[in-house]
Amino acid sequence: MNKKSIINHIETDNKLISILKKLPNNYWDFKYENTKEYTHSIHSYPAVMVSPISRNIINIVRQIMEVDSLFDPFSGSGTVLVEGMLANIKTIYGNDINPLAIFISKVKTNKLNINKLKKEASILLKQINDDYNENIDFYEMADEYFEKTLDLTSKDGWGNDAPVYLKKYVDSKKINFEVPNFKNIGYWFKPRVILQLQMIKNHILKIEDENIRNFVFAAFSESVRLVSNRRNGEFKMFRMPPIKVKSFKPNVLKEFTDILDKNIEKMNGFAEACNKNGSISKVRIFNNNVIDLFDIDDSSIDLVITSPPYGDSRTTVAYGEYSRLSLQ
């Protein structure tokens, strides 16, 4: 960097410091701001940076310099990336090591054709409801079937061998149905929930448009967490007490339908906002180690906005634990 560039950077920094110092003490509180508009709230995620923070940083920095490229090296669920699109920044990069974070970010920043999305969603929900109604006893009586011989709150038996029991149940009903299988699935889900989630997943996989399919899977992912036996309102993997697990009977189809309908409206608002500002933003999201960032060219970024991760241990935010059931 030559002497002139250094002087320009110092001048820019001083201008930025001057603007920031003039802001009132409560400027960054955003107590009354809507932090869940557009696609920001289509999927929850731990330790999200509220959207008005990055929105205002972009606006302030643009007062003193051009911002043609934006980067968030710890992009999480994509808050900064969405705000970059709403600000019509030409080139936007995100990066994270969590596959669920990358998936959510891609869904959030992929502006969809709303009419096509609504049509596909309508077809999907009809298929799901038809399947459910035609096989209602198969889906709804599963808990009662297993409760005759198994403790559905126990980690042993149902908890660690659920796929084995479910396969026998499916065979006894003479229904062609794929049984999901991952470690301790029965500990986190009751029989009827597993069957209904798998049924929904089977129908989502029939959607030919990959972008729409991924959008719907984001709603499915959020549903998975809410209908599981884990304690809601927490990011770490703690299961409900056995007495609550025993009585827990979530409405899986309604949960999924409500989330999908809400997300479609969020995407509608996002698409309208992007169209209104003539957004031409190009978003690319990577899975690099931030030490290397081999997919990002050196000296190519005008503005970096990020909220670094808080770790994943007993006393900090559990990104991995939060994401596990959805990914499985």
N, C-alpha and C positions, 0 to 999 in steps of 0.2 A: 504494500500500500504506500503510495507516494505522499509527500507532504501536503499537497492540495486536498487529497482525499481525506486525510486525517483531520485537517482543518474543517472540512465540510461536515464530517461526522460529529465533531465537537460542537459545531454550531447547531446541528440538528438536535443533538442531545440537550443542549442548553435550552433550546426552544421548547422541547418536550417537558423538561423539568419545570420550566416557567409555567406552562399550561397546567401541569399536574398540581403544582403548589397553590394555584388559584382556586382549585376545586374545593367545595365545602367538605367538612369532615364526614358528613353522612352520604357523600356522593355515591360511594360504592355499595351502599346497603341494598338498594333495589327492593325495598320492603314491599312496595305496592306494584311492582312490575309483574307482568305475566311472563313467567319463565317456562311455560309449557305450551307456547304457541307453535305453529308450524309443525315441523316433524320432530321437534325437540323431545316430545314426550311419547313417541310411539313405542318406546321400550325403556324401562328403567335401567339404571346402571349405578354402581357405587361411586360416591364422591364426585358427582358431576359438577363441573363449573357452570354456574348459572349463566344463561345466554347473554343477559345485558352486559356482563363484564367484557366479553370479547367484542360485542357490538360497539360498546363505547370506546374500547381501546382502538379499534379500527377507525372509528370516526375521528378520534383525537389525533392519531398518527397521520391521518390523511390531511389534517390541517397544515402539516409542515413538510410532507413529502409524498411522492407518488407511491402507491402500494399496488403493484401488479402481481406479486406472488406472496402467498401466505403459507405458513407451515406450522403444524402442531406435531411435535415428535412423540408426544404421549396422548394421542388423540382420543382414546377411550371410545365413548359412544358417538363422537363426532360433533359436539356442540360448536367448536370453533369452525369446523368445515362448513356446517350449515350456515353459520353467520357470514362466512366468507362468500358463499353463494348469494346470500341475500344482499350483500354489499357489492356484488358483481365484480369480485376480484378475479382476474383472468386465470391465474394458475394457482391451484390449491393442493397442498400435499398433506396427507395424514400418515401417521405411523403408530403401530401398536404391536405388542407381542401376543395379545389375547385374541384368539380366533373369533370369539363371540363379539368382541368390541369391533373388530374389522368388519364383520358381517353387518352389525347394526349400523355402522357408519356408512357402509355402501348403500344400504337400504334408505337411510335418511337423506342421502345426498343424490339419490337417483330420481329425478323429476319424472313422474309417470303421467301418461294420458289418463285423465280421471274417468272419462266415459268408458274406456276400455277396462280400466281397473274395476269400476262398479259392475260392469257386465260380467266379468270373470268371477267376481266375488259373489254375485247373485247366483250364478250357475253352481259355484262351489257349495254355497250354503244349502241350496236345494238338494244337491247330491248327498251332502252330509245328513240332512234331516230325513231324506228318503231312506237312506241306509239305516239310520237309527230307528225309525218307525217300523221298518220291515223286520228288524232284528232286535226289537226293544227288550225282550226277555233275556237275550244273550248278553246285552250290554248292562242291563239294570239289575239282574239277579245274581251277578257274579259274586258280590260280597256275601250275600246270604248263603250261596252255595259253599263257599270256602269256610265261612264262620262255623259251619257244622262240625268241622274237624280240625280247624287251624285257628291259632291266635294271630289275627292280622296285625297286632301291635308288637309282635315279637320279632327280634332281629334274626333269631334262629327259626328254621322252618320256612314260613312264608317269606320272611325278610330276605333270606339269602338264596332261596330256591324258588322264587316266584315264577320264573320262566318254565320250570319243570311242571309245576302245578297248573299253570295256565295252558300249557300244551295239552295236558290231559283233559282239561275243561273244554278246550276248543274241539279236540277229537271226539269227545262225548256228545257234543252238539252237532257233529258232522258239518262243520262250517270251515270253509277255506279261509284261514286268517293267519297272518304272520304275527308271531309273538315276539315282542321286543326283548332284548336280552343284554343287560349290563349288570355289573356287580351291585348287589344290594338294592336292586330296583324295587323289590317288595318292601324294603324298609322305608322308602320314600313315597311309595304310591300304593293305594289300595287297588284291588282287582278291577273294579268297574272303571276306575279312572285310567288305568293302564290301557284297557281295551278301547275306551272312548278316545283317548289321545291317539292311539295307533290308528284307529279308524279315520280320524280327522287327517292325520299325516298321510295315510294312503290316498285320500282324495286330493290333498294339496299336491302330491307328487304327479298327479295327472295334468296339472296346469302346464301347458306347453311353453308359454312365455316365461323365460327364466327370470326376468325382472319382476314380473307380477308374482311369480311363485315365491321368490325370495321375500317380497314385501309381505305376503301372507304368512310365510314362515316366521317372520318377526313377531306377528301377532300370536302365532302358535307358541313361540319361545316364551313370550310373556305369560301365556296361559299355563304352560308347564309349571312355572314357579308357583303360580297362585293356586293351583289345584293339587299341589304336592303336599306331603305331610310335614313339610318344613314350616317353622314359625315365620309367618309373614311379617313384614316390617323390619326384617333384619337381613343383612347381606351374608352373614355367616351361616353355615350349615348346622342348624340346631333343629331337631325334630320336635313336634308337639309332644306333650306328655301323653302316655298311652290312653288315658281316659278320653282325651280330645281326639286322638286318632280314631278311636273306636266309634265315636259319634260323627266324625267328619264325613260329610257327603256333599261335596261341591257339585254344582251344576256345570259340568265340563263344557257342554255345547253352548250354553248361554254365556259363560265366561269368554270363550273364544269368539263368539259372534259379536259380543259387545266391544271387545278389544279391537277386532277387525273393523267394525263400523266406525269406531272412534278414530282409528288410524287412517282410514280413508278420508275422513273429514280433515284430519291434520295434513295429509298429503295434498288435498285440494287447496287448502290455504297456502301451503308452501309453493305449489305450482303457480298459483295466481300471483303470489308476491314476486316470484322469479320472473314470470312473464311480464309483469308490470314494470320491473326495473330493467327489462331486456337482458337478463343475465346470460352471459356467454361463458361462465366459469367452467373450467375443466378440472375435475377432481380426480386425484390418484391417491390410492391408499396402500401403504406398504407394510411389510412384516419384517422390518429390519431391527437388529440390535442398535440402539441409539449410539453406541460407542463407534459404530462403523458408518451407518446410514449410507450404504453403498449405492442405493438407488437415487439419492439426492445429490445433484451436482454441487460442488463447492461454490460459494459466493453467488448462489442463484436465488436467494430468498430475501425479499424486502422486509418481511415482518414475521416474527415467530411469536405465537401466543400459545401458552401451554399451562397446564396444571399437572405437575409431576405426580406420579403414583405415590401412595402412602404405604406401600409394602403389603405383605400378605401373611402376617403372623398373628399371634394371639391377641395383640393389643392394637392392631391396625386394620385397615380395610381389607376384606377378603375377596379380591377380584376373582381368583381361581375358584373358590368355594361357590361364589355367587353364580358363576357361569357353568358349573359342572353339569347340572341336570339338563339344561337346555342343550348343551353340546352332546351329551350322551344320547 
